[in-house]
Amino acid sequence: MTQLTVEEVPATVVATIRRRVPVDDLPSFFQAAYGQLMAAVTQAGGSMGGPPFGWYHGVPTDLVDVSAGFPVAGDVHTPEGGVLIHERPAGRAVIGLHVGPYETLPSTYAELEKFAAEQGVVPFGEMWEEYLTEPSGDPSTWQTRVVLLVE
């Protein structure tokens, strides 16, 4: 983790596919969902307008309520195939940059929660991970922006 901040995040128009997925199936869910999203958004007249993300609705357990998605650019008509176009919420958030493999993300979440407590803010369970680099090559260089919404 290089920097922890508390800042306002803007509402963002996104395309998502939401599912309840066993935690061990997350990689295959994301891979399939991103392909489906890209095809549907392109067909609906839009394009990818930012990094792909995993948006967690509540604290993950063995079964995760998660949306795979990305911000959209362009005039996107309603896509088909269970793809939703909607706003990811604006709000105050604790944000950190995780550098390393996805398996070490829990330590970053622990740092974010500790930092939130030190700042006197309380997370309310909505969070997302923006995947800033492709998950290829040396995993120690992968970058993930972690956004933890707070009350």
C-alpha positions in Angstrom: 0.0 0.0 0.0 1.5 3.3 -1.0 -1.1 5.8 0.1 -4.4 5.9 2.0 -6.8 8.8 1.7 -10.4 9.8 2.5 -12.0 11.5 -0.4 -15.2 12.0 -2.3 -15.8 9.6 -5.2 -18.2 10.7 -8.0 -21.2 8.8 -9.2 -20.1 6.8 -12.3 -22.2 5.3 -15.1 -21.2 1.7 -15.3 -22.1 -1.6 -17.0 -22.4 -4.5 -14.7 -23.4 -8.1 -14.3 -24.3 -9.0 -10.7 -24.2 -12.5 -9.3 -23.9 -14.4 -6.0 -20.7 -16.4 -6.5 -18.7 -18.8 -4.3 -15.4 -17.0 -3.5 -13.3 -19.7 -5.2 -15.3 -19.1 -8.5 -14.6 -15.3 -8.6 -11.7 -15.5 -11.2 -13.9 -17.5 -13.7 -16.9 -15.3 -13.0 -14.9 -12.1 -13.7 -13.3 -13.5 -16.9 -16.7 -14.6 -18.3 -18.5 -11.4 -17.2 -16.0 -9.0 -18.7 -16.2 -10.7 -22.1 -20.0 -10.6 -22.0 -20.0 -7.0 -20.8 -17.6 -5.8 -23.5 -19.7 -7.5 -26.3 -23.0 -6.2 -24.9 -21.8 -2.6 -24.4 -20.2 -2.4 -27.8 -23.3 -3.7 -29.4 -25.4 -1.2 -27.5 -23.3 1.7 -28.9 -20.9 2.3 -26.0 -17.3 1.6 -25.1 -15.2 0.9 -22.0 -14.7 4.2 -20.2 -12.3 3.2 -17.4 -10.8 0.2 -15.6 -12.7 -3.0 -15.0 -13.8 -3.5 -11.4 -15.3 -5.9 -8.9 -18.0 -4.2 -6.9 -18.8 -6.0 -3.6 -22.3 -5.5 -2.2 -21.7 -6.3 1.5 -18.8 -7.9 3.2 -17.7 -11.0 1.3 -18.0 -14.4 2.9 -17.8 -17.9 1.2 -20.6 -16.7 -1.1 -20.0 -13.3 -2.5 -22.6 -10.8 -3.8 -20.6 -9.1 -6.5 -20.9 -7.1 -9.7 -18.3 -7.3 -12.4 -18.2 -4.2 -14.5 -16.5 -1.1 -16.0 -17.4 2.6 -16.5 -19.0 3.2 -19.9 -18.5 6.0 -22.4 -20.8 7.0 -25.2 -24.6 6.9 -25.6 -25.3 3.3 -24.5 -28.7 1.9 -25.2 -30.0 -0.8 -22.9 -27.8 -3.9 -23.6 -29.1 -7.5 -23.6 -28.1 -10.6 -21.7 -28.5 -9.4 -18.1 -26.2 -6.4 -18.4 -27.3 -3.4 -16.4 -26.4 0.2 -17.1 -26.7 2.3 -13.9 -24.7 4.5 -11.6 -22.1 3.3 -9.1 -22.8 5.5 -6.1 -21.0 8.7 -5.2 -19.9 9.2 -1.6 -17.1 9.5 0.9 -14.6 6.7 0.7 -11.4 5.4 2.1 -9.1 4.6 -0.8 -5.8 2.8 -1.2 -3.6 1.4 -3.9 -2.8 -2.3 -3.5 0.3 -3.4 -5.3 0.7 -7.2 -5.6 -1.2 -10.4 -6.3 -5.0 -10.5 -5.6 -4.4 -13.1 -2.9 -2.8 -10.4 -0.7 -5.7 -8.0 -1.0 -7.0 -9.0 2.5 -4.0 -7.3 4.1 -4.9 -4.1 2.2 -8.5 -4.3 3.4 -7.2 -4.6 7.0 -5.1 -1.5 6.5 -8.0 0.4 5.0 -10.3 -0.6 7.9 -7.6 0.5 10.5 -7.1 3.8 8.6 -10.9 4.4 8.5 -11.1 3.9 12.3 -8.2 6.3 12.8 -10.0 8.9 10.7 -13.3 8.4 12.6 -15.2 7.1 9.6 -17.2 3.8 9.5 -17.4 1.6 6.4 -20.9 0.5 5.4 -20.2 -2.6 3.3 -20.1 -1.3 -0.3 -16.6 -1.5 -1.8 -15.0 -2.0 -5.1 -11.6 -3.0 -6.6 -10.5 -1.2 -9.8 -8.0 -3.4 -11.7 -5.5 -0.9 -13.0 -3.1 -3.4 -14.6 -3.7 -6.6 -16.5 -3.3 -9.7 -14.4 -0.3 -11.0 -16.4 3.4 -11.0 -15.9 4.9 -10.5 -12.4 2.0 -10.5 -9.8 4.1 -8.4 -7.5 3.6 -5.5 -9.9 -0.2 -5.7 -10.3 -2.1 -2.6 -9.2 -5.6 -2.5 -7.7 -7.3 0.6 -6.5 -9.5 -0.3 -3.5 -12.5 1.9 -2.7 -14.3 1.4 0.6 -17.4 3.6 1.0 -17.9 5.1 4.4 -20.9 6.6 6.3 
